[in-house]
Amino acid sequence: MNIMDFNVKKLAADAGTFLSRAVQFTEEKLGQAEKTELDAHLENLLSKAECTKIWTEKIMKQTEVLLQPNPNARIEEFVYEKLDRKAPSRSNNPELLGQYMIDAGTEFGPGTAYGNALIKCGETQKRIGTADRELIQTSALNFLTPLRNFIEGDYKTIAKERKLLQNKRLDLDAAKTRLKKAKAAEARNSQLNSARLEGDNIMVNFSYMLNFLHVKWLKSEQELRITQSEFDRQAEITRLLLEGISSTHAHHLRCLNDFVEAQMTYYAQCYQYMLDLQKQLGSFPSNYLCNNNQTAATPTPSVLPNVIGSSAMASTSGLVITPPPANLNDVKEYNGSRKARVLYDYDAANSTELSLLADEVITVFSVIGMDSDWLMGERGNQKGKVPITYLELLN
């Protein structure tokens, strides 16, 4: 019975709190109640978190489309993932094309020029399919999974604490409104008390009313102190969570490096496979390679070797992504100084470096003999080395 009474009381209290929040929220929307504004720093952190969530979702979804263009296959993979089961292995498009070419070449005869060429092309397409499968697996593990963990983990926690902060703010403003009304009622009754009233019964009843209002006022003040303390505590918890967004950006930058490295490896493999296939097809007699009025000479790619050839074959373990908005190498060729905006917070590792705050503007210039990844930064009387990857040059 006691448990039942407790549950009923708790249910009634929760219903009263919900109703109080609903009334406060409605009055704020109608402009009939005051609203406690969050401090500018916390508002900026909330906006940054929301922006991060929106763009992370867009990048993640479009990356999935890039890696798996077939929407039915994406849905199937999603269902198996939610069921915690491994999706059945199926051949991808290059592997299917390769198998068709091999089967056709075998049917036409491996001894014929066309059949032999089809078989060679089919084997190359299957190797490209294998490379494509490796790209998908590597990208899913090193890029998509961290992004998804942020959306489904970290941001859900932030959203939960943000909603709780909103409720605490409504409770605080509702308490302020009740205290304001209690003070106004006591002030009006104090004015009436100063007027002449006849009859002892009237004076006794009026004195009782004043005492009641005074007690209600004291209770409202106590409630305001409690709600203010709870609001401040929740604001601090939310702020600490939101300040982790900068670390999230740094982690996602490392994941982006891994994704670009995986793409470089994939395109380098594909280029090498096609180059080998081109050499194999070049061994056929020239009359088999002619097509209408085109020359028998097989065109040699002029752009891909320059783009992929040397760089793709080199090790990509030291890959670093620099911000695209400005060419920071321009400052190396410029004798004077330039203004630059700081992209991320940076803590100086020693006395020769300059600590940076995101979005601040500093002066940068090059120094002969300095490492190519660093510039000299200046802010007021402070001066020190700053990393290029943390800067965006301004025009």
Beta strands, then each sheet from edge to edge (+ up, - down):
strand 1: 338-342
strand 2: 361-365
strand 3: 374-379
strand 4: 382-387
strand 5: 391-393
sheet 1: 4+ 3- 2+ 1- 5+
end
